[in-house]
Amino acid sequence: MARVEREATAVRYDPTGMLAHYRRECHRFLRLWRQTLFPPVLTATLYVLVFGKSLGSQIREIDGFTYVQYIFPGLLIMGVINNSYANVATSLYVARTERFIEDLLTSPLSYFEMVLAYIGGSMTRGLLISVLTMTIGIFLIGLTPAHPILFFVTILSVTLLFASLGTLAALWATSWDNVNMFVNFVITPLTFLGGVFYSIEMLPEPFKTASRFNPMFYVINAVRHSVLGASDVPFLLSIGLLAPLALGLFALCVHLFRIGYRIQS
Amino acid sequence: MPDSPAIEIVDLRKRFRGVEAVRGISLRVERGEFFGLLGPNGAGKSTTLGILTGLVRRDSGRADVLGLDVERDYRVVRRRIGLAPQELNFDRFLTIEDVLMYQGGYFGLDRRRAKQRAGELLEEFGLSAKRRETIRSLSGGMKRRLLIAKALVHEPEIIILDEPTAGVDVELRHQLWSTLRELNRQGTTVLLTTHYIEEAEALCERVAIIDHGEIVATDSPRSLIAQEGTGAIEITFEEPIDDVPPPLCDWSPLIDGRRLTLHVKDPGRRIGETMAVLQATSRTIQDVSMRQANLEDVFIHLTGHTIDGKASDGPS
């Protein structure tokens, strides 16, 4: 009897269901590319033009880079952060409130696969934006990643981190205000104060020390190191903080799906 | 487990914010059976289906599908169930074909097979012409058909439908009935909830009557009528009435304006007694009719109210 039960309940691993949901997530943002992919790339281009051609020439070099080159990794990661967060936050929140998440919840996907597919879609959008923005950097300011592998690892960690945050926000939110609140009041201020537009070496105390308690400081410096080869803190310290945090938040998302937090009654 | 029933629920309980929506329900649906859960809105039907399909977590009790626990073995169980929910919940940006293809993908169909299956179902449900359009272009009836097509995309052994004909016109209702009968004839177990008495009577081999989170009777509609059923005497007065002569209060009287319905076991034998009581009052009778018992009478007899919640005007 026990053997029969084991046979009946054993599921040969088949990723088809998870890949179907991943494709659905990618389909959503690719269909709306004018709203999802184009704006962050346009924004980065405008920053490059404004700081490169007008204001940038008035500001001295930092660590041997022109001002526009110095801020470019931060501009790139701002687009990546916002989009990897927004993709899953929007998609999951709408699916939850309009209740078509029931299609997924009544499917044979495991809760881990459900989360991975949602977050995979967000990470893909973030990766695409990083590639498109980097291409702008190559053509407009002659900047290529100093450490391509570290660049890839950084983008993976950052997209995982912010897609997980987007998932948490979508589960917790009870209105669109809630979904956007985290971006408007946490991510954007911390990003601007994390050194996108300056090196913390330029700050007086106590702001210099305070910046080290801002998690976005490590995000910006990880990507700055991978693109420029220079940053305010060692790469290993930045990635050593980011990657475990991203994995921890991902695990939390899976746990919340497993217990049905705000998706099951 | 080949000998296990399609669905077996034992002492199932679920409470929402202090209100017990499901209060110790037990039922068994055999493989290949057409089974109905009949009850008013808020009786606990959708919650029970939600527990079976993974949308609701039970508080206690057992819920097995094909011998497997719906929570412990959820991946295997869900692969073998198709659900058509009550609400018309769709991703409004997907085309009709995409809705079915992604659904097929969730259940393990590769893209080629999912497209083929979507094509078959669109044809079968008369939606082929709309395949490239989004949900917004569909009428309510078309959406209802698409919901059922979606539940069938992976050819499940059990199909669970929550109020499948709620809000559809009579013609579509009969079309859907015939689709469900055909599915059942081919061997699919069908479990549906409904608050349409005639639907349960027309389709289901067995019916469980559910009220206030409890099952009050389970049997075939014919047996329920034979055991519990009372026929009815309907009297129409010239003027509206607001009370029932005391001798008639024991017959689950129901007042609707000028009409009084009395639920009695054998209306033919009770008509004389009824007329004698009414003639002793000063009311003018316009019309009197009798009918044999149906499932609605059984429902009223067992629950003390109609399926749309209207209370009987006397002791039941």
Boltz contact constraints between the chains, C-beta under 6 A:
constraints:
  - contact:
      token1: [A, 9]
      token2: [B, 73]
      max_distance: 6.0
  - contact:
      token1: [A, 9]
      token2: [B, 76]
      max_distance: 6.0
  - contact:
      token1: [A, 11]
      token2: [B, 75]
      max_distance: 6.0
  - contact:
      token1: [A, 14]
      token2: [B, 108]
      max_distance: 6.0
  - contact:
      token1: [A, 16]
      token2: [B, 108]
      max_distance: 6.0
  - contact:
      token1: [A, 17]
      token2: [B, 106]
      max_distance: 6.0
  - contact:
      token1: [A, 17]
      token2: [B, 108]
      max_distance: 6.0
  - contact:
      token1: [A, 20]
      token2: [B, 102]
      max_distance: 6.0
  - contact:
      token1: [A, 20]
      token2: [B, 105]
      max_distance: 6.0
  - contact:
      token1: [A, 20]
      token2: [B, 106]
      max_distance: 6.0
  - contact:
      token1: [A, 24]
      token2: [B, 102]
      max_distance: 6.0
  - contact:
      token1: [A, 99]
      token2: [B, 89]
      max_distance: 6.0
  - contact:
      token1: [A, 100]
      token2: [B, 89]
      max_distance: 6.0
  - contact:
      token1: [A, 100]
      token2: [B, 90]
      max_distance: 6.0
  - contact:
      token1: [A, 100]
      token2: [B, 91]
      max_distance: 6.0
  - contact:
      token1: [A, 102]
      token2: [B, 55]
      max_distance: 6.0
  - contact:
      token1: [A, 105]
      token2: [B, 54]
      max_distance: 6.0
  - contact:
      token1: [A, 105]
      token2: [B, 55]
      max_distance: 6.0
  - contact:
      token1: [A, 106]
      token2: [B, 53]
      max_distance: 6.0
  - contact:
      token1: [A, 106]
      token2: [B, 54]
      max_distance: 6.0
  - contact:
      token1: [A, 106]
      token2: [B, 78]
      max_distance: 6.0
  - contact:
      token1: [A, 106]
      token2: [B, 83]
      max_distance: 6.0
  - contact:
      token1: [A, 107]
      token2: [B, 106]
      max_distance: 6.0
  - contact:
      token1: [A, 108]
      token2: [B, 75]
      max_distance: 6.0
  - contact:
      token1: [A, 108]
      token2: [B, 78]
      max_distance: 6.0
  - contact:
      token1: [A, 108]
      token2: [B, 79]
      max_distance: 6.0
  - contact:
      token1: [A, 260]
      token2: [B, 57]
      max_distance: 6.0
  - contact:
      token1: [A, 264]
      token2: [B, 55]
      max_distance: 6.0
  - contact:
      token1: [A, 264]
      token2: [B, 57]
      max_distance: 6.0
  - contact:
      token1: [A, 265]
      token2: [B, 56]
      max_distance: 6.0
